[in-house]
Amino acid sequence: MRVEYLEAGESPSDEMLGRGAVMGSVAVQTAAEIVAAVRERGDEAVKEYMLKLDKADRQNLMIGLADLDNAWKRLSPSLQEALKAAYQSIRNFHEQQKQQSWFITRPDGALVGSRVAPLSSVGVYVPGGRAAYPSSLLMNVIPAQVAGVERIVVVTPPQPDGNVSQAVLAAARLANITEVYAVGGAQAVAALAYGTEQIPAVDKIVGPGNAYVTAAKRLVAGDVGIDMIAGPSEVAILADDSSDATLVAIDMLAQAEHDPEARTYLVTIDENLVDDVIEQVEKQLGRSTRQEISKESIDRNCVVLVCPDLSTALTAINRIAPEHLELQVEAAMELLGLVENAGAIFCGPWSPVSVGDYLAGPSHTLPTGGSARFASPLSVADFVKHSSVISYSYAALENDATHIKALADAEGLWAHGRAVELRFEDDEG
């Protein structure tokens, strides 16, 4: 954990924040090789990389419906109820994001508008590796369902025995997803983008993954849609003299335990809080079941910014533009209008990131690495497309003809102007 002190009005630098590239050159080069191989050799390459990277050997990549049913039946009743509650909360939230087509008309009969239609197919990447994430499946699948996407495919890495996390399969069953493939990594992204013998291609790929998955998504972007280029998970906590050091510490560890690359930021205007938080982090680390991962993350990627005033602290928060922002301060809701950049904002001591990760409703697929300056959380909008609609009447075209001709002439596009003129010449003839 590194402690930095800011002067009044100072904004932290990238060096101070410890941010680097989302993906290294090794990840980019490796992903490029995998994507090219899968594009050329399909399932043969997918299986080769599965054996090499996941130590798994599967001939049939698709998970059978019976396996999905059995996974759900084997869950404990408490986990079944938790997944059901999460599903409903996520569904309720995203129902509010539905978009409608709209049209406006002019008195002369011109009609313009925007037609909203769902994407035809979407691939959802659900990470495996260090942990299983049934919540990620729900957070990515449900907005697509609300949008009306007809074909939703889930890919998730196999374990060495060839099986897939039972919790992930159970979540797929709950969400009525019937097309699930035991494949992960860059090879899964390539298969979704270009299609293989067993995995038909999709129109868009969403969902978090490691640096290789992220690099592969960047490589296929343009041939297929992607949601975002996501880096390591991160949290920034804004704290003052009303903050509870124990709660601040455990919320930092809740982010750190994801991955050694996870980033945690504490921004505080109370210097006295810092030592207490450090003490509590050490204390809570001793109880963690993911102590090694959490400690590495805290040691490498935890930064404390001590600020002389709230204005400087907010400047720092907006510079960080965190994936998750906790406002553990007095009158947290009153600060909302001063937060310019954040993926998700958690207000007050009773709103830890955990509620957003699992049950609150908004998708937990969020912009990272400062991209909250220009990007938004995954939503229903990510799964629809807009088509502009234009319908002119004779009178409308006649009214606009002079302006269209003038603009076409200014741009030197002769046929553009004649396309309007000829319509009236033919009419007169």
N, C-alpha and C positions, 0 to 999 in steps of 0.2 A: 504494500500500500504506500503510495507516494502522496505527500502533502505539499500543495502549492499555495502561495499567497498572492492574491490579486490586489492591485491598486484600484482606487476608486475609478470606475468607468472603464477599466481594462477588460479586454476580451481575451480569453485563453487561445493560445496558438494550437495548431495541429500537434506540434511537438509536445506541448504541455499536456494535451489530451491523450497522447500516446496512440494516435490513430495511424494506421498504415493502410496499405492496399487491401481491398476486399479479398483478393486472391493473388497468390504468388505466381511466379513464372512457371514453376514446376506444375502447379495445378492446371494452368492454362495449356501448357504443352501436352500434358497427359490427357486432359479432356479432349483436346483436338485430335489426338491419335485415336482415342476411343470412339469419338463421334464419326470420324472418317471410316473406321473399321466397321462400325454398325451400319452406317449408310451403305457401304459396299457389300457386306456379307450377312447382314440381318441377324437372325437368331443364332447363327453359328458364332458370330463375334460376341453377341450378348452372353452366351453360355460360357465362352472362353474367359471373359472378364469376370463373370460371376464366380467361376472356379478359382481364378487367380486372386481376386480381391476380397470376395466374401467367403471363400473356402467352401462353397456350396455347389452341389451338382444336381440340377433339375433338368429334365427333358421337357416336361410340360410346364410352361411358365405360368399358366393361368391357375388361380385358386378355384376349386370347385364350389358349387353352391352348398353342397353338403358340409364342406369344411367351414363355410361361413355360418351355417346354422349351428353346427356343433360348437363353434367358438362362442357363440352367444349363449348357448345352453350351459356351457361349462363356467361361465362367469358367476361370481358370487352375487346374490341378490342385491347387496349394497352397491356393487359396482354397476350392475344393471340399472338400478334406480338413479345413480349419479349420471350415467350416460344419457338416460332418458331426460333428466332434468336439464342437462347441458344442451341436448338437442333442441328442446323446446325453447329455451332462452335464446339460443343462437337464431333459431327460426323466427321467433317473435321480433327480434331486433331487425333482422334483415328484411322481413316483410315490409318494414317502413321505408326501405330503400327502392322499392319497385318504381320503375320508370314507365311512363306512358307516351305513346306517340302523340304528336300534336300538329295542328294545322292552323294557318291563318289565311284569310281571303281578303282581297281588295274589292272595292265596288265594281271595278272593270272586269272581274272574273278571274284574275290571277290567284293561284293558290300555291303556297309554299308551306313546307312543314318538315318534320323529322319523324321518320318511322323507326321505332325501336323493335329490335328482334333479338332473340337469344342466339348465342353461338351454337353451332350444331354439336360440337364435341369438345371436351376438356379433359386433360390429364392432370391428376392431382398426385404430386409427389409427397409421400409421408415418410419422414426420416426413420431410420432404425439405428443400428450401431450402439451408441452409449446408452440409449433408452428407447422405450416404445412410446409412441405419441398418438393414442386414439383421439386425443383432443384436436390434434392438427388435422386429422381426417375430417372431423366434424366442422372445424372452422373454415376449411377450404371447400368442402363438398356442399354445405348447406347454402351459401350464397349462390352457388351455381344452380342448385335446385330451384331456389326462389326465382332466379332469373328465367328459368324455363329451359335450361340446357337439357337436350334429349339424351345424349350419351356422355356419361361421366365415368372415367376410367381412373382407378387407383393403382399406383405402383409403389412398392415398398420393399426394402432389401430383405433377402432371406438370411436366416441364421445358418451357421455351418451345417446343421442337419437338414437344410433345405426348407425348413418350416418358416412361417412368418408369425410375428407376434400375435398371440391369440386375442389380446385386447384390441389391436388394430382391426383384425378380422371381425370381431364382434361389433365394433363401431360401424364398420362397413355394412354389416347385416342390419343393424338398427336403422341406418340411413338408406336402406334398400338399394345399395350399390351391388351390382351383380358381376361387374367386370373388374377383377382384382388380379394383378400380376405380381409374382414374387421376383422382382428385379429392382435393383437400386443403382445408385451412382450415375456417372455420366452416361453409362450404357442405357439406363432407363430413359433418360432425357432424349437421347438420340433415337431410341426405338419409338417413343411417342411422337417425335418430330417428323420422322421419315417413314415410319412403319416397318414392320418385319413380317415374316410369315405368320407369326402367332399374335402380334400386337398391331392392329390397324392404327394408322396415324391419327392424331387429333389436331384441332385448330389452335389450341392454346394450352400452355403448360403452367401450372401454378404450384405453390407449395415450397417450403423451406428445405434446405439441404446443406451439405458441407461445401467446402471450397471447390471441389471437383464438379459437384452438381451445379453450383452457381456458374462456374466457368463454362460448362456445357450449355446452360441456358443462354448465356451471352452469345455463344457461338451459333446457336440455332435461331436466335431472335431474328425475325425478318422472314425466315422460312415458315415460322410458326409464331404465334403470339406468346409472350411470357408476362408474368405479373410484375416482377421487379428483380433487380440484382441485389440480393440480400447478403449482408455480412454477418459477423458474430452478433449474438443477442446482447442487448445492453439495457441498463437502467440508469437514470439520473434521479437522485433524491434531493429535493430542496428542503432544507431544514433550518429551524431557528431555535430560540431558547425554550420554545414550548415542546420541542420534539423529544420523543422517548428514544434514548440511545439503543435500547434493546431492540425496538421495532425497526429502527433504521438499520441496525446490523443484520438482523435476520432477513430483511428485504434485500439487502445487498447480497447476502449469501444465496438467496432464492434465485438470483440471476447468475451468480458465479457458478452454481452447481450444474448449469447446463453444459458447460464446455470450458476447457482451459483458456480458450480465446474469448470467452464472454467478458464484457466490459462493464464496470460499475463506476459510477461517479457520485460523489457526495458533494453537494454545493451548499455551504452553510454560512450564515452570518454570525454564528456563535462559535468562537474559537474554543471555548471550554467544552463544547460537545465532542470535539474530535477525539480526545484521549478516551472518553467514555465509549465511543463507538468502536475504536480500535480494541479496547478491552473486551467489549461484548462480542466482536467478531471472533476473537481468539477463543472466547468461552464457548460460543455456539459451534465453532469449527470442531471442537473436541467431541461434540455430540453427533456430528453429521455422518450419515451413511455414505456420503460422497465426498469425504474429507479430502482425498488426494486431488480430485478435479477442482473442488472449490478453492483449496489453498493455492494451487497453481494459478488459478484465475485471479484471485485477490492479490497475490504477490506480483504478478506480471501486469495486470490490467485494471487495477483499482486506483483511481485518482481522487483525492480530496482537494476541493478548491475552497479556500477560506476567503470570504469576501468582506469588505468593510461595511457594506450596506446592501439593502434589498435590491436596489436598482442595478448594482454591479452583479449581484447574484443572478438576476433575471437576464442580464446581458450574456452571462456565461451559459445559462440554460439554453437560450436561443441560439448561441453559437454551437453548443453541443448538438442541438436538434435531436434529442434522444428518441430511440424506439419507444421506450416506456419512461414516463415522467411521473414521479410521485411528489405531490405537494404536501409534505408533512409539516405544515406550518399553520399558524392561526389564520382563520378566515380564508381557507384555501380557495373557496369558490370565487372570492373577490379578486383573485389573481389571474383567473382564466383569461381575461381580456388582455393581459400583459404577456401571455405565453404565445409566441408567434410560431414556434417550430417544435412539434412533438408528434409522434405516431399515435400514442394513447396517453391520456392524462388521468391520473388517479388522484382524487381530491380527498384529503383528510386521512387521519390515522386508521380509519376503518376500511380503507380501500387499497389493500396491498395488490401488487401486480398479479398475485395468484388468482384473484377473482376474475381478472380479465383473461388470464390464461385458460380458464376452465368454464366459467359459468355465467358471467355477466351478460354476454350476448354478442358484443362486437367481435369481429374476427381478430384473432391474435396474430395473424400474418401482417406484419407492420414494416414500414420503411426503417432501415438501419443505417449506421455509418454516417449520419448527418443528412441523409437523403430526405428526411422529413421536412427539409427546407422547400422541397418541390413535389414530394410524393405523398400518397395517402394510404391508409389501411386498405387491405383487400375488401371489396364490397360487391354488391350485386352489379354495380356499374362495370366491373371487370369482366362480366360474363355476357354482356349485351353489346350489340353494334348498332350504330345509327346510320340510316340512309336518308339523305336529303331528298325531298319530294318537290318537284316543280311542275305545275300544270298551268299553262297560259291559255287564255281565250284570244280570239281574234282581236278584240278591243284592247286587251292588255298588251299584246305584242305591238299593236299599232301605237299605243301610248308611249312605249319604251323604245321604239325603233330608232328614233333620232339619237338618243343617248347611247344605245348599243353601237350604232354605226360610228359615232364620234370616238368612242373608246377603242373600237377595233382599228380605226384609222390611226389613232395615236400609237398603237402597238404594232402597226404594220402588218396586221393580219387580215388580208383582203377577203378571204373566204368567210371569215366570221361575219363581216358586215354584209356580204352578199347573201349569206344564209337567211338573213332577215329580209333584205330587199326583195329577193326573188319570190318570197311568199306572197307579197303584195302585187308584184308584177304579174304572176300567174293568175292571181285573182282578177286583176283588171283585164287580162287578156281573155 
